[in-house]
Amino acid sequence: MTSHDMKKAEATYGGFMSTLKWAVPVIAVIVAIVVMLIAD
């Protein structure tokens, strides 16, 4: 890989990790709500 491709890959990975930091807690809250609704 050239250095340009590596920079692009690092940027993509950084964006993915940033999105993941927000997505995981949101999904966990949604799952908790669904579980509470099913439990009733």
Sequence and secondary structure as in RCSB ss.txt:
>XXXX:A:sequence
MTSHDMKKAEATYGGFMSTLKWAVPVIAVIVAIVVMLIAD
>XXXX:A:secstr
  HHHHHHHHHHHHHHHHHHHHHHHHHHHHHHHHHHHHH 
